[in-house]
Amino acid sequence: MIITLKAFATLQKYMPEHADAYEVPEGTTVQELLDRLGLSDDQVRLVFINGAHVSLQAVIAEGDRLGLFPAVGGG
Amino acid sequence: MGILEDAVSSAATTRTLSCGVRRILDQAGVAAAAATTGLTLRQIEIAALRQEIIPERYLRNFDSYSYEQQIRLLEASVFMVGLGGLGGHLLELLARAGVGAITAVDGDVFEPHNLNRQLLSSMDFVGRPKAEAAALRVAAINPSVRFLAHHSYLEVATDGAVADPKLREALESATVVVDALGGLKDRLGLQNAAARADLPLVTAAIAGGSGFVATVLPGHPGPADFLGAGDADEDQLGTPAPAVALTASLQANEVLRILRGKGPSLAGKMLLFDLTANTFETVTL
């Protein structure tokens, strides 16, 4: 299935080439996606699916848009 | 008509503007009415607005803000922590808008690496307290604002209790609490302090071209609950000026919205942006 990925700050360098049309197997969880991208849970502090905050156990569906947000604290 | 109303009304002039006929009180008129009545500039401005007379310095806030909303701003009180990148721009915007009372806390002095973005910093202020520069700036741009700057750090216990009694009182008497901190270390403490005082917190942070703005209502989770208290991405990506100024503007807009009585637009949400791609999206926490 095809999903869209959006990463912020230092996570952007982990994005695959076609982040706006990224293929993952049916039933992939957020945790499995992070593993595929080479990201640890410590690096990714907030995950959003279609604009809603979800847990690492959330199951991703076809067409979902995922947002990955790291520790950001500058002022 | 009472003495106050008469002092304000007699100093006002009528002007025909493209938006219609307006009664206006210029800065000299505000000062003269204050001298006649023994009241503060802020009290004179409020008295003028009650008679639908616009203090000239706020003319271009109209009609985006109503008379009633401008009065609300002048009667409001903001407690902000941090006078660095976010705090300097925020202070500028809130003071110009006419927020009546602002208390700011920052124990830092300016360093050369602040000059890329911090509005209150200047070459001759390197090594001097940010609180001192802030007081000079507010006095120069809007003397109606009752501004207190504390050259100290806000110490908050894990239960949200503010250690310093003077700062605790200032926080508790505020309308809104603003998180303009740098780094993640103290953010959860401030969120807890705002919650304990039953006040909304407007928070924001940046790393490189990425950042967020959020409003946290008492008892609800905020970004600080998830982002941790350790090292963060700005250590690698820095804090470029456009991202800082943009973030402070979005934050000020939310603060002014709440103070005008329009309610927060980002409660329980985060406005996320990425200036490397110019994307903006609002997500729920």
Interface residues (C-beta under 8 A of the other chain):
Chain A: K6 F8 A9 T10 Q12 R45 L46 F48 G51 A52 H53 G67 F69 P70 A71 V72 G73 G74 G75
Chain B: G82 G84 G85 L86 G87 A180 L181 G182 G183 L184 R187 A204 A205 I206 A207 G208 S210 G211 F212 P223 F226 L227 G228 G230 D231 A232 D233 E234 Q236 L237 G238 T239 V244 M270 L272 D274 T276 T279 E281 T282 V283 T284 L285
